[in-house]
Amino acid sequence: MQADWDARAKENARYYVQTAQENWSDNDFFASGEQTVREEILTDMINICQGRVPKEMRVLEIGCGAGRVTRALANLFGEVHAVDVSGEMIRMAEAALATHPNAHVYQNNGMDLSVLPESRNGSFDFAFSTIVFQHIPSREVIETYVREVGRLLRPGALFKFQVQGDASLATAPDDTWLGVPFSDEQAVEMAERCGFEPRHRIGAGEQYFWLWFFKR
Ligand SMILES: C[S@@+](CC[C@H](N)C(=O)[O-])C[C@H]1O[C@@H](n2cnc3c(N)ncnc32)[C@H](O)[C@@H]1O
């Protein structure tokens, strides 16, 4: 996964992060991250903040890419910590976030969140991931991430993320573009195994299958 995403980052990072455009300007690229936050976060503040003040919240993002959404999250929340398997993507995210001292990015191993040590357990108020797990070809890796997010979130907090829900799309174990699909039943079972309540699910059977997992 690291080699494939480093290669994509070197070829055209912003295109592979968000395929809506091949030649993103800075303005349009970061505006698209703000749009994601408007659509997926600002419409959902009751589930996400649960009465907390955003500027007092610590947020985790998985698969930050070139910092498109991370920057918008850092404009809204007090502290953002974001991981990505690709060192090339992380280098670009660091540049994008140079003006945001409340954002911290880490290259991780593509499998777990050990880059955030046990001293961080239970210290995050919200976790988010968009257009990342839909690229991961292994159900085991995705489940490990869910379990790890559970380690880092405080009880009751939300992990809002997206998996690939369309079982008709062909996948191969080494395909890092088209990830492994989850049925609604498989998503619910994963939540239960990892200590989450799968309270809301939208898009089962579709490419963008959104999940709202609340830590028990
Ligand atoms: C399509 S991009 C989306 C980036 C970002 N979420 C956004 O919306 O702008 C997918 C990102 O996920 C990262 N990624 C893919 N597999 C990963 C894994 N197993 N662990 C962590 N990051 C991964 C890639 O390096 C890439 O930066």
The ligand as an ORCA input file, in Angstrom:
! r2SCAN-3c Opt
* xyz 0 1
  C      -8.072      8.985     -2.082
  S      -6.893      9.529     -0.900
  C      -7.926     10.488      0.216
  C      -7.131     11.397      1.119
  C      -7.988     12.242      2.063
  N      -8.788     11.420      2.919
  C      -8.862     13.214      1.302
  O     -10.072     12.967      1.224
  O      -8.340     14.198      0.799
  C      -6.577      8.035      0.029
  C      -5.443      8.210      1.037
  O      -5.446      7.052      1.885
  C      -4.110      6.668      2.122
  N      -4.119      5.247      2.460
  C      -4.385      4.215      1.625
  N      -4.272      3.045      2.278
  C      -3.936      3.360      3.565
  C      -3.680      2.593      4.728
  N      -3.724      1.261      4.714
  N      -3.368      3.243      5.869
  C      -3.293      4.610      5.894
  N      -3.510      5.378      4.828
  C      -3.842      4.771      3.670
  C      -3.381      6.994      0.829
  O      -1.997      7.124      1.006
  C      -4.061      8.291      0.409
  O      -3.379      9.409      0.904
*
